Amino acid sequence: MKDAVLHHGHHAQNGHHSDEEVVYRLGVDVGGTNTDAVLLALSSDHSKDAVLSGHKSPTTVDVMDGIINAVSMVVKDVDDVSKIQALSIGTTHFVNALITRDPRKLHKVAVIRLCGPFSRKCPPFASFPRELRSILAGPVFMLSGGLQIDGREIAPVIPAEVEAACKEIAAQGIRAVAISSVYAPIDHVYQQEEQVEAIVRKLVPNAHITVSKQISNIGLLDRENASILNAALLSYAAKTVRGFKAAAKSLKLSCPVFITGNDGTLLTCDQAAMYPIRTFSSGPTNSMRGAAFLAQLEMGQAKGEGALVVDIGGTTSDIGMLLPTGFPRQAAAKHFLCGVRLNFSMPDVVSIGLGGGSIIRSDTSAGGKTTVGPDSVGYRILTEALVFGGKTVTATDIAVASGRAGDVGDKSKVAHITPETVKAVEARIKVMLETVLDAMKTSAAEIPVYLVGGGAILAPDELNGVSRVVKFKNSGVANACGAAIAQVAGTVDTVEEISSRTIPEVRKIIEQRAIDKAIAAGANPAKVSIIESEAIPIAYTAGRCRFFVKAAGEWQGVTDNVAAEEASTVVEEDEEASLLNGTYEPEDPEPVPTAKDILEYRPKVENGEWTLSELDLEFIADGAYILGCGGGGSPYHRYLRLREGLRTGEVVKVIDLGSLPDEALIGWGGGLGSPEVADERLSGDQYLQATQELLKFMGIKKLAGFAALEIGGGNGMVNMTLSSSKVFGWPTIDGDFMGRAYPTSWQTTPNVYDDTHRCANLLPSSISSGDGNVMFMTRVKHDRDHDAAFRACCTEMGTSVGCALRPLTAGYCRKAMIHNTVSLAWRIGRAVSLARKSAQIGNVGNIIVDSLGGKETGKVLFNGKIIDVSRNIYKGHTIGRVTIQALADDGDLTDGPVEKYKGTLVIPFKNENLYCEHDPQDGSKPTVLASVPDLIMVVDAQNGAALGTPDYKYGLRVIVIGVTAAPQWTDTERGLEIGDCRAFGFPEVKYVPLGKYIKPKSVIEEFSA
């Protein structure tokens, strides 16, 4: 790369751009090993000579020294640095402070949650790992406030409550405060979080405050988690940003300093000081953005080409999907960082153990196996690789032996490596890359692969399934290039009314709102475009839709008052001594069970009662979501609520139905309405209130226990909250009334055995809003009216209510209840956990089938990648279909025999998966492999986790499992009429059982002392 000399008033060095046409930018990327810097000359036609100078400098203990060293090298021949328009820095400072749990860089955080009567049993920090919670957890206040999904207030903010909280925060010497409110992202009218922020600023003037709506999107707990992490870092962020500004000053740079965000956009220093969490994954993003820039630069590639980017380092390779917008594809809405679940933008990146230091083991004899990594010599490559005089065979040695990297090390030291070994290793690397690239693609179409990073020499020149493999001249500084070209963005995540306007009409309005936000942040109005736009219908809710839109554009060289206003809220003083208030006492890390622990674990069963542990809850939650068959909503929040209860001394017990006399009464019910609402307005006591009101109405003093309406999804665990020793203390029964999840209350087994067709076994029923509204239903004309009428009321009551149904006798339940389904959920969750811990995730489909009863009752129906999803709302239900395409051969990456699949599988769904139609794409006719009432379950092939129908997205690698339904659905014509495809509007799909039903084995029976 050539050095740059910027002469004031003269042409740039490349000779064909006038000063007026060229913009000079500095980009820096601070990595764990190296700090890269680059100087770019940007113009409208992106000359091939745009990379004027680049330099790698070792990352220093004082990171600022590394930045100064790298930047001073790329500007050493610049005689007029005032021509440089901006310095953009990509940094891992803030995320590393969390990863290392560094108490010197983290504040304790007080949390104010505005929630009214909801979410109180699942408090802030409930999902944090124990050792991080011990560092960060300050006082928690759950106060009046929050919104319903339609924008009405759950309750107003009560200033006196906030003032009392502030008094306690000040008394404890807490400096960091996170404010969260139910449905804050759509709160444009009441601005509850802003009301509370103003009070806190007045009463705790030195506080570092984070407001949740400015951090991330819909999903209360995940947004609040992100806000807590952000607040904890604010003091350290202010100090770090001052260091960046000081570094620029020492380099005599007068230009603005920016920090790059994890979505490829720019943050001003003041924004980075306020929102350090937005920088967390900026490294991979900068790498992909830089690759897109180099493609335009070195190949004259027109903007708008999608590509796969492979960044090969010393230990791992990061693979991501670059969209035609030039931005990386984003990861799933929810992801974990430091054990905390979050929901803000992160690039979708997969890492594999392939790098320059990967250790090679090769046996070229017949049947011998060649492996590459995943272990690596890492930064010790300069002493341990053969070409550098070491004794370990690495991937770099193979690249040198093959002649692909002749200028690296001493080639004579690898002369003994045979051509057969080189060929075997190269073949293995090719399979490793092809497998992960195929999984990352969003369609079968061949697209290019861009190679960046120092390890690009390892990759072959050709790969199956891609159009071409591209290696760039400046690939070593792609990260710094990505930082230098970062844009500014505007994001809107909102729920809007769609009853009077079409979704496209509303989407257009929201897109303009996002464009306006980007322009306000400094984007050039002529160069702003929409880079992400999604309409997400809300299940069980007619007339409302969630919109997520992001716009981005080139920074035009000026910043408006927004950044200045934000800057005024940054608390500048750096009181490092006050961090953690001097009271840091680290706790032991959260125990993580090993495969051996899981195999040896025995549930606590005494006298026919199973007392649930935290591990039992985890297994049941994972299994219940898989049994949801795409519906039912995630049990995650119910799991956290129950786990929090166990940690404060609550006891929850499960018993077998067989232990009860015939006349014993069993309560049942759960949540009714949209699972999406429960993700933001976490459940309160609405189901408890509905149950209390129904028992009072019917004059029932005591129940023998509670059973789940449906084991699938969140309702599979809601009755356990009533069984708690601190609520009713009556046990949960090991069984349910669906054996899965179904979308309506009339699709329950007690209704199957009702000859009146008027819900005789469901009525009377009650629903409760949780904030003061209760309604009873005592009679219906037809069983379908029960669900329809309650759902209409549910919409007016916040779109999610608790529903209690007529208690049933144990004698009746022996026929109507599907037995041992809590045990079944436990077994599925245990099997998936064991597969994860014992490196068996590649075989997780068959492992789940075994936990369901084996190949007689279930089987893996398909294995592939989602290539298409369509959704729309009809009468409050999400109707759609997902198309899954078989994957290419994985080579020998999966241990054990793997069944190969061909063609595509289409699964229509109505909240839950309805049937599977397989098209082998060989000219033969498509066939239906399975249909309801049999269970069709889709799990993530990467980790075995359940996927609900709202989770389906392009590119996800999935396994489809089918299992035979319980006889309550299949033994009578009425059971089939209620439960098969006719009930969903597909009368042409005839039910054919997958296999033979096998009754799940009781955990109580197996583990009785």
Buried (B, 14 or more C-beta within 10 A) or exposed (E): BEBBBBEEEEEBBBEEBEBEBBBBBBBBBBBEEBBBBBBBBBBEEBBEBBBBBBBBBEBBEEBBBBBBBBBBBBBEBBEEBEBBBBBBBBBBBBBBBBEEBEBEBBBBBBBBBBBBBBBBBBBBBBBBBBBBBBBBBBBBBBBBBBBBBBBEBBBBBEEEBBEEBBEEBBEEEBBBBBBBBBBBBBBEEBBBBBBBBEBBBEBBEEBBBBBBBBBBBBBBBBBBBBBBBBBBBBBBBBBBBBBBBEBBEEBEBEBBBBBBBBBBBBBBBBBBBBBBBBBBBBBBBBBBBBBBBBBBBBBEBEEEBBBBBBBBBBBBBBBBBBBEBBBBBBBEBBBEBBBBBBBBBBBBBBBBBBBBBBBBEBEBEEEEEBBBBBEBBBEBBEEBBBBBEBEBBBBBBBBBBBEBBEEBBEBEBBEEBEEEBBBBBBEBBBBBBBBBBBBBBBEEEEBBBBBBBBBBBBBBEEBEBBEBBBBBEBBBBBBBBBBBBBBBBBBBBBBBEBEEEEBEEBBBEBBBBBBBBBBBBBBBEEBBBBBBBEBBBBBBBBBBBBBBBBBBBBBBEEBEEBBEEBBEBBBEEBEEEBBBBEEEEEEEEEEEBEBEBBEEBEBEBEEBBBBBBEBBBBBBBBBBBBBBBBBBBBBBBBBBBBBBBBEEEBBBBBBBBBBBEEEBBBBBBBBBBBBBBBBBBBBBBBBBBBBBBBBEBEEEEEBBBBBBBBBBBBBBBBBBBBBBEEBBEBBBBBBBBBBBBBBBBBBBBBBBBBEEBBBBBBBBBBBBBBBEBBBBBEEBEEBBBBBBBBBEBBBEBBBBBBBBBBBBBBEBBBEBBBBBBBBBBBBBBBBBBBBBBBEBBBBBBBBBBBBBBEEEBBBBBBBBBBBBBEBEBEEBBBBBBBBBBBBBEBEEBEEEEBEEBEBBBBBBBBBBBBBBBBBBEEEEEBEBBBBBBBBBBBBBBBEBBBBBBBBBBBBBBBBBBBBBBBBBBBEEEBBBEBBBBBBBEBEEBEBEBBBEBBEBEBBBBEBBE
